[in-house]
């Protein structure tokens, strides 16, 4: 007690200095900036702190006098503020400190060329979207396919480091939707940055076996009105695929942002029509040992898409003072997709012993699959910042999605196409409701930061599926093709995480606990299918700065890939004449261990990074085939025991000449899947492995007088599956751009999926086999497509626009 009294007499009352440091051009908080207080007379440091994620800091001063607060962050101009502390001084709350960015950013190993940026931080890689001109007028998927750790196959499935499962965040908010669907609806023109978290920390959802992709969208940078408008018009392919109709390609998106005083209001709307023509060529045989026969049914014909989506997003942020921030958002959209597959089948069955033909049939299958969805969402967030720079954030999201559609198979005689042999329909309705509640707390302890939080997630689906056949046929198991499938998921999660900076070492370590309850109720089953899991998800990330040009990092994270409702639905759908689709209500989620170690380097004319990574996957989900009938294969979702993946990725941006910028991303890995697999009660063993690689090359030429030319190619090599192999897939693209009026207007001519009649671009062969079947199908997608994109940008959009996105419904679209 005496010591405390003496301390009070000697040093006076302790004064806390708090403030927030932001980027002046974007008004976004700067994390890990150094804030220090020095005596003005001799520059002796009396206190210091690192800024939090939102730029907040708190420093204690224990003596009276004159001081200087200095703010320093690599990549920004330093700032200083003079302070006076008297005996009667109360805590000092500073106005927002806005610092100006510079061209060099060594702490994140960032190199800036002509609108081209790559940044490697403690737990993520950040890429600037507008360096890829060839994606203008496209979607977020088109941006992603250019990144080193990302590949996109012919079906539009996105893989990060060879794994298709990952969590999507839109401006930091989780999206529990199927990544392929939500990213295909987000216009590329509205994206500012894409962040890839390959070793996510415990504060994030544990979902996503290959990590997290966070997309930040654009926002006005100054007070007042900012407007961003893009329009696009596309022409049919130069190749004739003999499809029923020519594709339509056009669209527009507009984003308006108004900032003034305490208010920040944003509104975005888009309409996209993006049809695609193409063909498919397949060959299948099934072996029937009981009948001593083998049936071949090669096929060829149209495979095309008619698709459109439109929607509106709005967000309002109100900041009445420095301590309180309110944000509300609404989202509404509609999506439609029609997939046509008009295929000619040439069926023939022969005796296995003699080779004699037993029967044959040539027929025309007109297959039409329609999917429609109406999505609506509302969100509300509140953040309370305290004088000691700690803060609490609470948020709520509610979503309703109404999904419905039908798959129609019409078998006709050929070539007349007049008589109907069979008509099969699979109509369905699938409404989904979901809610997410969260509460997060954060507090600084000197240069360290403590974070903790709780989250509750719940979603319910009420699926109704029908099945009609005309004329009626003798089908003993016909009843299992119709019914209801109701699925509910409830997840309670809590986490704690600690991180900071110790000299040259940045670190975070955390632990997340989750209780997940899942129930599937089927009209065909008296018993419910229940899964109740309790799991811990640890994470750790380290980044050590060796010098201004070199740094190394390592990380570990445990993840989970949950099963979506489509994978859990056991009611078969007649997707094609020769295929059924069927899920498993007892399917297990996948558990993944992610580990990595990487090296970052910046040099005078560019940057380079490389990362060695490892994934250990328990219960990998695979779609496998079995024979349902002589001319029908059943595609099933099932678990395999184990898969492992080890790989190396690299990325580099360099500018060898003022007029030339090049970007290279590459990824090579060895994938192995092995163990027992259960297919409709029959157990077999799989062991399939191979090396897979992909690369993305992007080159930009400055032609002068505001003209630029960009060319790129995305290549994905062949890769193994549980029962077969997928072929290589690649797509070259070129864009010519002209800007006007100091960048406010731009006009781009895009040449997508370049083929020139000889490259075999934009097509992929899928092959699977088993003891009693073999199937191979080549999907030929549209090539040599020309698009014209016009853009108008008023008052420079170039920072985050926190517009809401669908949080659940697209997952089942």
MIKEBA-242947 format. One record per residue (C-alpha): residue in three letters; x, y, z. Coordinates in steps of 0.001 Angstrom, whole numbers, padded with zeros to 6 digits, always signed. Layout:
N
ALAXYZ ...
This chain:
813
UNK+000000+000000+000000 UNK+002826+002397+000909 UNK+004484+001678-002476 UNK+001255+002541-004299 UNK+000908+005813-002378 UNK+004517+006789-003112 UNK+003968+005932-006769 UNK+000923+008175-006926 UNK+002827+011063-005300 UNK+005866+010611-007564 UNK+004193+010070-010884 UNK+000765+011613-010518 UNK-002437+010250-012031 UNK-002098+007734-014880 UNK-003528+009064-018159 UNK-004746+006811-020977 UNK-004290+008026-024559 UNK-006646+006302-027015 UNK-007249+006763-030717 UNK-007864+005108-034080 UNK-005439+005075-037034 UNK-006949+004773-040539 UNK-005815+004945-044152 UNK-006671+008486-045272 UNK-007674+007399-048779 UNK-010017+004602-047697 UNK-010946+005423-044095 UNK-010193+001767-043224 UNK-008474+000989-039916 UNK-004782-000012-040114 UNK-003789-003111-038134 UNK-000334-003544-036493 UNK+000641+000123-036867 UNK+003123+001244-034185 UNK+001904+003964-031809 UNK+004485+005298-029326 UNK+004638+008222-026896 UNK+007985+010010-026414 UNK+009062+012824-024122 UNK+009347+015965-026219 UNK+012491+017161-024500 UNK+014705+014094-025069 UNK+012604+011670-027235 UNK+012651+008988-024522 UNK+009853+006479-025173 UNK+007449+006222-022223 UNK+004823+003924-023748 UNK+003708+002184-026900 UNK+001186-000150-028491 UNK+000249-001853-031749 UNK-003070-000966-033337 UNK-005904-003481-033458 UNK-007713-004731-036570 UNK-009797-001530-036720 UNK-006773+000711-036052 UNK-007547+001375-032364 UNK-004793+001732-029748 UNK-004360+002660-026062 UNK-001198+003930-024303 UNK-000714+004788-020614 UNK+001307+007873-019507 UNK+002353+008021-015822 UNK+003938+011490-015548 UNK+003078+015080-016376 UNK+004811+017005-019146 UNK+004970+017502-022901 UNK+004936+014443-025172 UNK+004856+013490-028828 UNK+002677+010656-030134 UNK+004274+009051-033187 UNK+002430+006729-035582 UNK+004418+004494-037889 UNK+003248+001815-040304 UNK+005328+000437-043154 UNK+003806+001637-046392 UNK+002438+004866-044867 UNK+003828+008305-044124 UNK+004625+008672-040397 UNK+002460+010982-038295 UNK+002982+012817-035021 UNK+000732+014599-032521 UNK+001878+016741-029585 UNK+000340+016030-026169 UNK+000317+017893-022852 UNK-000329+015990-019609 UNK-001076+018027-016461 UNK-001727+016975-012859 UNK-005461+017320-013407 UNK-005444+015755-016859 UNK-008163+013233-017619 UNK-007881+010465-020193 UNK-007110+011741-023700 UNK-009362+010622-026561 UNK-007897+011704-029896 UNK-009699+012415-033141 UNK-009300+009800-035883 UNK-005704+009821-037109 UNK-005576+009592-040909 UNK-002231+008650-042453 UNK-001228+008668-046117 UNK-000069+005517-047910 UNK+003201+005341-049831 UNK+004194+003157-052799 UNK+006302+000711-050747 UNK+004828-001718-048241 UNK+007578-003948-046936 UNK+005800-005509-043961 UNK+003339-007301-046228 UNK+005797-007986-049041 UNK+003678-005979-051460 UNK+004719-004895-054924 UNK+002617-002455-056883 UNK+002804-002378-060649 UNK+000142-001025-062967 UNK-002812-001764-060716 UNK-001273-005115-059706 UNK-000759-006065-056094 UNK+000086-009233-054201 UNK+000456-009136-050429 UNK+001487-011928-048068 UNK+000502-011384-044442 UNK+000450-013467-041282 UNK-002560-015602-042168 UNK-003524-014675-045724 UNK-002593-013730-049275 UNK-004260-010655-050782 UNK-004767-010027-054492 UNK-006065-006882-056166 UNK-008897-007809-058528 UNK-008508-005075-061122 UNK-005140-006399-062289 UNK-007114-008977-064331 UNK-008664-007073-067244 UNK-009858-010239-069003 UNK-012498-010860-066308 UNK-014299-007519-066755 UNK-018012-008135-067018 UNK-017556-011596-065548 UNK-018019-012915-062036 UNK-015944-013517-058920 UNK-015231-017014-060269 UNK-013445-015465-063251 UNK-011231-013444-060906 UNK-010410-016449-058726 UNK-009285-018661-061607 UNK-006232-016379-062034 UNK-004811-016906-058525 UNK-001895-019307-057926 UNK-003578-021585-055400 UNK-006935-021636-057225 UNK-008107-023695-060214 UNK-011496-023958-061931 UNK-012523-027007-063966 UNK-014915-027305-066894 UNK-017993-027568-064664 UNK-017061-024354-062850 UNK-016012-026174-059673 UNK-013447-024135-057743 UNK-010484-025756-055988 UNK-008057-024161-053547 UNK-004825-026152-053358 UNK-006578-029110-054927 UNK-009585-029163-052551 UNK-013071-028059-053587 UNK-014372-027256-050092 UNK-013777-023781-048704 UNK-015667-021110-046784 UNK-016624-017870-048536 UNK-016694-014505-046758 UNK-018113-011363-048339 UNK-016486-008353-046658 UNK-015628-010541-043689 UNK-019115-011988-043256 UNK-019515-015790-043560 UNK-021519-017142-046480 UNK-022814-020645-045818 UNK-023559-021128-049483 UNK-022103-023282-052180 UNK-019039-021323-053305 UNK-019536-022010-056999 UNK-023067-020589-056897 UNK-022532-017441-054838 UNK-019290-016494-056617 UNK-020895-016907-060028 UNK-023468-014226-059078 UNK-021041-011599-057716 UNK-019944-009209-060517 UNK-016163-009027-060983 UNK-016426-005262-061548 UNK-017511-004671-057942 UNK-014601-006587-056331 UNK-011688-004707-054790 UNK-009545-007468-053244 UNK-009582-011231-052796 UNK-007980-012654-049662 UNK-007091-016334-049390 UNK-006689-017657-045839 UNK-005006-021031-046222 UNK-004447-021437-042461 UNK-007394-019615-040821 UNK-007300-018714-037147 UNK-009779-019888-034508 UNK-011927-016741-034670 UNK-013224-017776-038096 UNK-015825-020465-038748 UNK-014164-023881-038864 UNK-015930-024649-042169 UNK-013921-025183-045339 UNK-011400-027971-045785 UNK-009041-025867-047899 UNK-009431-022612-045967 UNK-011314-019364-046492 UNK-011780-016937-049374 UNK-012711-013393-048318 UNK-013911-010985-051001 UNK-013886-007254-050303 UNK-016036-005107-052534 UNK-015603-001528-053670 UNK-016600+001637-051882 UNK-016282+005370-052468 UNK-013123+006867-051016 UNK-014229+010412-050285 UNK-017178+012122-048667 UNK-020030+012791-051058 UNK-021395+010721-053907 UNK-019522+007903-055688 UNK-020954+005964-058651 UNK-019667+002881-060443 UNK-021485+001632-063582 UNK-020577-001292-065846 UNK-022393-002594-068911 UNK-021596-005597-071067 UNK-022678-006998-074411 UNK-021557-010341-075801 UNK-021700-012003-079192 UNK-022348-015679-080004 UNK-019361-017964-080325 UNK-017666-018136-083695 UNK-018101-021927-083501 UNK-021431-023537-084405 UNK-022446-026229-081897 UNK-025746-027005-083656 UNK-027638-025981-080518 UNK-031349-025267-080434 UNK-030882-021522-079794 UNK-028129-018931-079835 UNK-026884-017787-076429 UNK-027682-014340-075028 UNK-025003-012432-073141 UNK-025595-008989-071706 UNK-025733-007313-068340 UNK-025166-004261-066204 UNK-024324-003423-062619 UNK-024395-000143-060738 UNK-023037+000722-057305 UNK-023806+004011-055539 UNK-022164+005122-052311 UNK-022881+008268-050315 UNK-020780+009282-047316 UNK-021373+012333-045190 UNK-020666+013035-041542 UNK-022061+010140-039491 UNK-023703+008291-042389 UNK-022429+005890-045020 UNK-025090+004561-047414 UNK-024486+002062-050231 UNK-026754+000566-052893 UNK-025869-001965-055560 UNK-027958-003610-058279 UNK-027091-005965-061113 UNK-028633-007965-063951 UNK-026638-010634-065781 UNK-027698-012827-068686 UNK-024933-015297-069433 UNK-025978-018224-071644 UNK-023475-020774-072884 UNK-023618-023252-075731 UNK-021727-026504-076062 UNK-021811-030246-076690 UNK-021057-033506-074913 UNK-019772-036800-076290 UNK-019883-039917-074149 UNK-019323-043638-074157 UNK-020523-046077-071468 UNK-020716-049807-070987 UNK-022221-051872-068168 UNK-021635-055572-067550 UNK-024493-057801-066311 UNK-022975-061051-065028 UNK-026394-062552-064204 UNK-027554-062165-067805 UNK-024084-062820-069264 UNK-024372-059578-071234 UNK-022647-056268-071833 UNK-024467-053104-072868 UNK-022847-050180-074714 UNK-024610-046852-075012 UNK-022456-044169-076672 UNK-024078-040733-076919 UNK-023577-037269-078401 UNK-025520-034043-078587 UNK-026193-030584-077202 UNK-025317-029406-073705 UNK-026153-025739-073222 UNK-027230-023291-070503 UNK-029709-020417-070353 UNK-029125-018498-067131 UNK-029738-015119-065614 UNK-029679-013498-062215 UNK-030586-010104-060830 UNK-030569-008589-057398 UNK-030209-005596-055132 UNK-028017-005056-052075 UNK-028072-002154-049669 UNK-026138-001269-046527 UNK-026328+001664-044112 UNK-023667+002509-041521 UNK-024394+005066-038804 UNK-021638+006225-036435 UNK-023163+008692-033944 UNK-019810+009054-032164 UNK-016389+007427-031896 UNK-017667+004703-029600 UNK-020721+003320-031416 UNK-021192+001927-034923 UNK-024478+000566-036318 UNK-024696-001284-039650 UNK-027806-002684-041325 UNK-028055-004522-044638 UNK-030678-006064-046908 UNK-030294-008329-049905 UNK-032797-009678-052398 UNK-032186-011553-055618 UNK-033504-014063-058099 UNK-031588-016674-060047 UNK-032674-018906-062924 UNK-030802-021642-064769 UNK-031944-023954-067528 UNK-029612-026732-068608 UNK-030493-028445-071891 UNK-028970-031777-072899 UNK-030485-033062-076140 UNK-028629-036335-076652 UNK-028777-039182-079179 UNK-028178-042608-077548 UNK-027202-045721-079515 UNK-027812-048638-077179 UNK-026734-052193-077977 UNK-026553-055313-075786 UNK-024375-058291-076672 UNK-023811-061762-075228 UNK-020543-061861-073264 UNK-019689-065362-074490 UNK-020635-065267-078168 UNK-020505-061526-078865 UNK-023837-061757-080671 UNK-026125-058753-080486 UNK-029146-059413-078291 UNK-030975-056102-078804 UNK-030373-052510-079918 UNK-032145-049155-079799 UNK-031323-045678-081049 UNK-033347-042915-079439 UNK-033311-039181-078723 UNK-033349-037941-075106 UNK-034500-034352-074655 UNK-033313-033451-071166 UNK-034245-030125-069567 UNK-033233-029221-066012 UNK-034646-026011-064541 UNK-033560-024422-061269 UNK-035020-021249-059798 UNK-034416-019439-056558 UNK-035632-016333-054726 UNK-033309-015111-051983 UNK-033795-012502-049268 UNK-031629-011572-046301 UNK-031434-009013-043522 UNK-028507-008257-041220 UNK-027827-005958-038278 UNK-024482-005307-036541 UNK-023487-003151-033583 UNK-019962-002346-032377 UNK-019163-000658-029069 UNK-015637+000771-028692 UNK-014478+001562-025159 UNK-012003+004207-023976 UNK-009325+001561-023432 UNK-009712+000616-027137 UNK-011353-002723-026330 UNK-014576-003423-028180 UNK-017635-005655-028342 UNK-019392-006539-031602 UNK-022827-008135-031852 UNK-024477-009241-035080 UNK-027545-011041-036422 UNK-028408-012386-039887 UNK-031684-013900-041076 UNK-032185-015475-044480 UNK-035081-016988-046366 UNK-034621-018827-049668 UNK-037314-020360-051825 UNK-035829-022928-054218 UNK-037764-024953-056768 UNK-037298-026622-060115 UNK-037865-029658-062324 UNK-035879-032119-064410 UNK-037687-033406-067501 UNK-036498-036405-069518 UNK-038387-037001-072768 UNK-037294-040090-074752 UNK-038271-039959-078451 UNK-037761-042077-081527 UNK-034859-041096-083779 UNK-034442-039519-086249 UNK-038123-038583-086594 UNK-038458-037395-082946 UNK-042221-037870-083219 UNK-043138-040761-080913 UNK-042641-040427-077154 UNK-041280-043618-075592 UNK-041155-042280-072050 UNK-041595-039032-070124 UNK-039973-038715-066656 UNK-040295-035616-064434 UNK-038661-034747-061083 UNK-040312-031545-059778 UNK-039287-030283-056334 UNK-039644-027429-053857 UNK-036975-026715-051290 UNK-037536-023685-049004 UNK-034756-022913-046516 UNK-034603-020590-043482 UNK-031465-019724-041563 UNK-030287-017519-038703 UNK-026858-016560-037366 UNK-026137-014735-034084 UNK-022686-013727-032870 UNK-020948-011849-030067 UNK-017227-010953-030203 UNK-014912-009246-027702 UNK-011414-007867-028247 UNK-008890-006245-025892 UNK-005285-005095-026233 UNK-002559-005879-023703 UNK+000391-003782-024802 UNK+001531-005303-028100 UNK-000700-008352-027704 UNK-004363-008833-028502 UNK-006958-011102-026886 UNK-010073-012077-028826 UNK-013000-014212-027726 UNK-016507-014837-028963 UNK-019621-016967-029291 UNK-021746-017831-032323 UNK-025027-019642-032907 UNK-026059-020893-036348 UNK-029260-022634-037354 UNK-030838-023563-040671 UNK-033821-025689-041693 UNK-034782-027133-045059 UNK-038163-028592-045995 UNK-037619-030423-049288 UNK-040470-032027-051230 UNK-039581-034177-054235 UNK-041899-035814-056762 UNK-041445-038358-059545 UNK-043777-039150-062441 UNK-043373-041594-065341 UNK-045551-041734-068442 UNK-046589-044229-069588 UNK-046548-046151-066329 UNK-043898-048849-066078 UNK-043353-051769-063739 UNK-040798-050256-061341 UNK-040757-052047-057942 UNK-038712-049326-056191 UNK-040675-046432-057663 UNK-041785-045236-054229 UNK-038256-044225-053170 UNK-038113-041660-055996 UNK-040589-039338-054279 UNK-041109-038039-050754 UNK-039889-035399-048311 UNK-036467-034725-046822 UNK-036319-032288-043918 UNK-032876-031283-042663 UNK-031962-029099-039693 UNK-028538-027953-038483 UNK-027710-026220-035191 UNK-024172-025137-034298 UNK-022960-023525-031082 UNK-019378-022273-031212 UNK-017022-020446-028861 UNK-013432-019367-029421 UNK-010491-017665-027744 UNK-007436-016345-029547 UNK-004268-014500-028529 UNK-001861-012758-030884 UNK+000610-009962-031165 UNK+004114-008863-032101 UNK+007363-009757-030343 UNK+010161-007846-032059 UNK+010291-009401-035568 UNK+007788-012175-034851 UNK+004041-011847-035438 UNK+001941-014637-033933 UNK-001594-015827-033314 UNK-002757-018925-031464 UNK-006322-019930-030750 UNK-008813-022651-029950 UNK-012381-023033-031156 UNK-015014-025369-029691 UNK-018098-026398-031648 UNK-021160-028452-030835 UNK-022927-029390-034081 UNK-026306-031124-034213 UNK-027752-032420-037493 UNK-031053-034191-038102 UNK-032439-035590-041367 UNK-036101-036664-041351 UNK-037290-038702-044330 UNK-040857-039630-045260 UNK-039539-043067-046236 UNK-037882-043781-042877 UNK-039465-044076-039423 UNK-036185-043276-037675 UNK-034482-039879-037868 UNK-030871-039708-038996 UNK-029081-037799-036222 UNK-025469-036690-035928 UNK-024219-034875-032804 UNK-020568-033804-032738 UNK-018343-032007-030238 UNK-014997-030919-031636 UNK-012011-028683-030887 UNK-010323-026718-033673 UNK-006868-025364-032754 UNK-004864-022949-034912 UNK-001466-021227-034826 UNK+000251-018840-037259 UNK+003759-017349-037160 UNK+005397-014739-039411 UNK+009051-013838-038875 UNK+010540-010819-040678 UNK+014149-011678-041492 UNK+014818-008366-043244 UNK+013014-005703-045210 UNK+012941-008027-048215 UNK+012613-011484-046666 UNK+010128-013119-044308 UNK+009076-016665-043458 UNK+005759-017937-042141 UNK+004233-021157-040909 UNK+000791-022188-039765 UNK-001508-025001-038665 UNK-005299-025131-038622 UNK-007873-027870-038071 UNK-010968-027568-040274 UNK-014290-029263-041051 UNK-016180-029625-044325 UNK-019855-030100-043501 UNK-022245-031978-045772 UNK-024739-029884-047693 UNK-028374-030927-047953 UNK-028012-032115-051551 UNK-025381-034651-050458 UNK-027652-035844-047632 UNK-030812-036309-049710 UNK-031302-040020-050567 UNK-034289-039438-052892 UNK-032933-040187-056407 UNK-033210-037648-059210 UNK-033190-038742-062866 UNK-030656-036125-063911 UNK-030071-037641-067374 UNK-031453-040574-069291 UNK-028448-042658-068191 UNK-027856-041288-064653 UNK-029483-041006-061255 UNK-028253-038636-058514 UNK-028583-039770-054895 UNK-027253-038700-051495 UNK-026766-040391-048132 UNK-028445-039094-044915 UNK-025712-040738-042815 UNK-022848-039106-044663 UNK-020079-037908-042318 UNK-018416-034487-042470 UNK-014770-034273-043468 UNK-012110-033330-040906 UNK-008921-031750-042190 UNK-005499-030908-040782 UNK-003869-028025-042691 UNK-000184-027236-042287 UNK+002112-024939-044265 UNK+005491-023212-044302 UNK+006326-020413-046711 UNK+008908-017865-047823 UNK+008169-014292-048999 UNK+010583-012057-050892 UNK+010327-008595-052409 UNK+012798-007186-054902 UNK+013222-003989-056870 UNK+010911-004883-059719 UNK+008548-007346-058130 UNK+007784-009907-055455 UNK+007831-013660-055016 UNK+006390-016170-052550 UNK+006408-019940-052252 UNK+004587-022214-049779 UNK+004909-025908-048999 UNK+001595-027262-047667 UNK+000038-030483-046398 UNK-003574-031623-045955 UNK-004684-034727-044087 UNK-008376-035443-044781 UNK-010552-037856-042806 UNK-013835-039080-044384 UNK-013340-037411-047799 UNK-016662-037221-049655 UNK-016672-038619-053185 UNK-019310-039014-055858 UNK-019097-042597-057115 UNK-020977-044686-059658 UNK-022772-048006-059457 UNK-024996-049836-061950 UNK-028733-049305-061354 UNK-029884-050928-064617 UNK-028245-051986-067863 UNK-028503-048462-069279 UNK-028620-046406-066047 UNK-025790-045515-063646 UNK-026467-044418-060081 UNK-024257-041539-058898 UNK-023894-041589-055121 UNK-022231-039468-052464 UNK-020212-041538-050005 UNK-017259-041324-047607 UNK-013841-042792-048294 UNK-011584-043473-045304 UNK-008749-041053-045992 UNK-007075-038687-048414 UNK-003853-036760-048161 UNK-002440-033954-050244 UNK+001063-032453-050238 UNK+001963-029609-052556 UNK+003971-026526-053405 UNK+002571-023227-054641 UNK+004282-020072-055838 UNK+003335-016662-057089 UNK+005286-013765-058543 UNK+004651-010319-059943 UNK+007411-008520-061796 UNK+007774-005496-064068 UNK+010935-005842-066170 UNK+010034-002789-068276 UNK+007795+000267-067727 UNK+005421-000999-070426 UNK+005264-004650-069362 UNK+003924-006346-066223 UNK+003778-010103-065700 UNK+002099-012233-063084 UNK+002700-015954-062613 UNK+000970-018372-060269 UNK+001616-022092-060104 UNK+000601-025023-057922 UNK+001767-028644-057934 UNK+000601-031344-055532 UNK+000377-035072-055044 UNK-003106-036299-054141 UNK-003890-039746-052811 UNK-007267-041153-051805 UNK-007421-044582-050171 UNK-009394-046908-047927 UNK-012757-048605-047793 UNK-015790-047151-049523 UNK-019426-048224-049079 UNK-021641-048119-052190 UNK-025261-049050-051407 UNK-024152-051604-048809 UNK-021330-053085-050887 UNK-017827-052394-049546 UNK-014836-052020-051832 UNK-011295-050665-051499 UNK-009909-047694-053443 UNK-006322-046508-053750 UNK-005769-043813-056364 UNK-002931-041275-056485 UNK-001229-038968-058936 UNK+000576-035664-059365 UNK-001525-032658-060365 UNK-000425-029189-061368 UNK-001966-025922-062478 UNK-000643-022546-063543 UNK-002045-019110-064276 UNK-000088-016597-066363 UNK-001198-012991-066769 UNK+000675-010411-068875 UNK-000163-006720-069346 UNK+001260-004426-072013 UNK+000985-000640-071700 UNK+000505+000543-075291 UNK+000504+004244-074419 UNK-002170+006928-074828 UNK-004353+005076-072289 UNK-004371+001851-074296 UNK-003465-001507-072729 UNK-003447-005135-073830 UNK-003679-008124-071506 UNK-003368-011847-072241 UNK-003675-014745-069819 UNK-004062-018494-069668 UNK-005420-020748-066896 UNK-004311-024382-067047 UNK-005355-027320-064840 UNK-003695-030697-065433 UNK-005395-034109-065272 UNK-006134-035360-061761 UNK-007319-038567-060021 UNK-010718-039249-058439 UNK-011935-042153-056293 UNK-013022-044163-059351 UNK-011203-042588-062254 UNK-009618-039482-063698 UNK-010536-036001-064911 UNK-008638-034678-067929 UNK-006761-031397-068236 UNK-008699-028148-068675 UNK-007410-024801-069868 UNK-008673-021490-071215 UNK-006713-018596-072850 UNK-008145-015055-072824 UNK-007223-011606-074180 UNK-008481-008085-073409 UNK-007870-004733-075127 UNK-008711-001671-073014 UNK-008982+002058-073637 UNK-009534+004587-070831 UNK-010894+008127-071163 UNK-011232+011264-069049 UNK-008457+010419-066576 UNK-009780+006946-065946 UNK-013431+007831-065351 UNK-014496+005905-068479 UNK-013126+002711-069954 UNK-014017+000499-072891 UNK-012756-003104-073121 UNK-012949-005731-075848 UNK-012635-009244-074408 UNK-011799-012396-076352 UNK-012598-015285-074008 UNK-011851-019016-074271 UNK-009587-018555-077279 UNK-009451-021684-079393 UNK-008889-020672-083046 UNK-010294-024029-084130 UNK-007205-025999-083124 UNK-006330-025623-079417 UNK-009014-027913-077894 UNK-009485-025246-075228 UNK-012409-025096-072788 UNK-013243-028808-072865 UNK-012792-031564-070309 UNK-013167-035354-070254 UNK-014493-037099-067109 UNK-013773-040838-066841 UNK-014803-043346-064142 UNK-014761-047119-063943 UNK-015610-050054-061716 UNK-015771-053836-061906 UNK-019052-053756-063866 UNK-019014-050403-065698 UNK-016915-047866-067593 UNK-017960-044343-068513 UNK-016187-041462-070224 UNK-017715-038137-071253 UNK-016113-035178-072999 UNK-017753-031831-072190 UNK-017110-029285-074949 UNK-017810-025731-073820 UNK-018164-022615-075938 UNK-015002-020997-077315 UNK-013938-017792-079071 UNK-016488-015537-077366 UNK-016251-011753-077882 UNK-017547-009362-075200 UNK-017664-005569-075033 UNK-017525-003963-071566 UNK-018083-000275-070747 UNK-017301+001180-067310 UNK-017969+004543-065631 UNK-016373+005399-062278 UNK-017236+008675-060505 UNK-015170+009627-057445 UNK-013030+006488-057445 UNK-014357+003339-055844 UNK-011398+001499-054340 UNK-012125+000246-050848 UNK-014495-002101-049059 UNK-018214-001808-049647 UNK-019939-003880-046984 UNK-022977-005057-048890 UNK-024742-008203-047669 UNK-024717-011448-049620 UNK-026783-014629-049534 UNK-025864-016532-046387 UNK-027501-019896-047039 UNK-029873-020486-049954 UNK-027454-020663-052871 UNK-025861-023685-051209 UNK-028717-025892-052360 UNK-029348-024206-055735 
